[in-house]
């Protein structure tokens, strides 16, 4: 599907994997001109759009049931879109002020967010950016928590801060699927892993010497994959070792000729998809630790994401999307997929 400006982020809703296998998933995509669009993940048809920002929306995150889309823009606004469940392209394409809750984050001591991540429970969200720390905020709104809404902690209320100990710009933040940990990458290449229950820093990874722009968790929350300007992807095993500390890097995937901008691990944990400033999309086999397919694109590939549905046996690894500088959201099938 086409936009008029570069697409900087794209994300599937995860309903079809976690909670409702028979519920159609959708795709959200945001642009450098501040547009946010929801598409049907099967047909690619536009379902509805949100056009309330004048600057780029740089980060997206969706919840398990696919009814909420968290986003932040370069205007300093973090918002959450309460999306009607179901529906189709015949519904109104315009989001209203009533189903968008905004939080003006650039006030007082708060730092403008560059990356945001919605907790799997939908109760809180995390942000990172200039401060180099992870900030936890309330994600509750009157729309989504009408029966138990606490007006003393509305959407965006700061709840806690996870201190990295380093004032490095936070490039990307991502909750583990089980909601127990959160990882943040920095402009220096360091990755920080926090435990959310104890609010403590578990470990740091120094697997990259340059900016880490993207992080992806395996569905079982045991592996963390990073993508960097050093042209590499690095796989980390975050399970505790005999010393009680999370493990280190277990694989290095090399083959891109420029910055690796985006990455994701397939639902069956067999394959990785990556997008790069070298204008290619690559598929990697995790067991073989090697690239098994390369597709030429027409611009920098800013975002990739697997469809969160585990394919049937013999049906390949499923399908994925890519989005980038050419303003297009593209649907792909891996080899052997129907």
C-alpha positions, 0 to 999 in steps of 0.5 A, a space after each residue: 500500500 502506498 503513502 506519499 512520504 517515507 514509512 518509518 514504522 509498521 507493525 502487525 497487531 498480535 491478536 491472531 497469535 496470542 489470544 484469538 487465532 480466528 480473529 483477522 489481524 491488521 497492520 499499522 503504518 506511520 509516515 515521516 509526515 505524521 500520518 498513521 494508517 490501519 490496513 487489513 493484513 490480508 487484503 491490504 485495504 485501508 481501514 482507517 487513518 489518523 492524520 493529526 500530526 505535522 511531524 513524523 511518527 517515529 515509533 509504533 507499538 500494539 497490544 495483544 488483542 489489536 485494539 490499541 496502537 501506541 505511537 509517538 511523534 517528533 512534535 513531542 506527543 505520545 498518544 494511544 489510538 483506541 481502535 474499534 475491533 473488527 470492521 472494514 474499509 467501509 467504516 469511517 476512515 478518519 479517527 476522531 478526538 474521542 478515540 485518541 488519547 494524547 500525552 504531551 511528553 515534552 513538559 517539565 522534567 519529561 524527555 521527548 520520547 524517540 521510541 515507545 513500547 506498550 506492555 503486553 498487558 496494556 496497563 503501562 508503556 515504556 519510552 526512551 530517548 534523550 535521557 538514555 533511560 527507560 521511563 515507565 508510564 501509565 497506559 490507562 485511558 477512560 476508553 480502555 479501562 472505563 470500569 476501573 479507570 483511575 483518574 489520578 494516573 491518566 495516560 502518560 503519567 510517569 510511574 518509574 524510571 529504569 536507570 541505565 547509568 549512562 547518558 546515551 540516547 535511547 534509540 529503541 525500547 522493546 518489552 519481552 512478549 512475557 512482559 517480564 523484561 525490557 530491552 533498550 538500545 543506545 546510539 553508542 551500540 550498548 544494549 541494556 536489559 532490565 527486569 520489570 518486576 524488580 526495576 533493576 538492570 540485569 546486564 548490558 551487551 556491548 556486541 555492537 560498536 555503532 548505533 543499534 536501531 532495532 531490537 526483536 524478541 523471540 516469541 518465547 522471550 529467551 532470545 533478543 536480536 539487535 540490528 546496528 549501523 555496523 551492518 550486523 545483526 547479533 543474537 543474544 541468549 537472555 536466559 540466566 547462566 549458572 552465574 545468575 546473569 543473562 547470557 551473551 551473544 550467541 550468533 552474528 549475522 553478517 551480509 548487509 552492506 550498509 546500516 541494518 535498520 529493522 529486524 524481526 524473528 518469525 513466530 516459529 523462531 526459525 527465521 529472521 527478516 531484516 531491512 537495511 539502508 542497502 535497500 535489501 530485505 534479507 531472510 536468515 535461518 537461525 539454525 544455520 546462522 546464514 542468509 537464505 534469501 535476499 530481495 532487492 527493494 527500492 529504498 531504505 527499509 525502515 521497518 519489517 515485521 512477521 505476521 504473528 500467526 504460526 504457519 501450519 506444518 509444511 507451509 513455510 515460515 509465513 508472511 511478513 511486511 516491509 516498509 521504507 523510504 519509498 513510501 510503500 508497505 509491502 506484503 511478502 511470503 517466505 518460501 513454501 508459504 501458501 
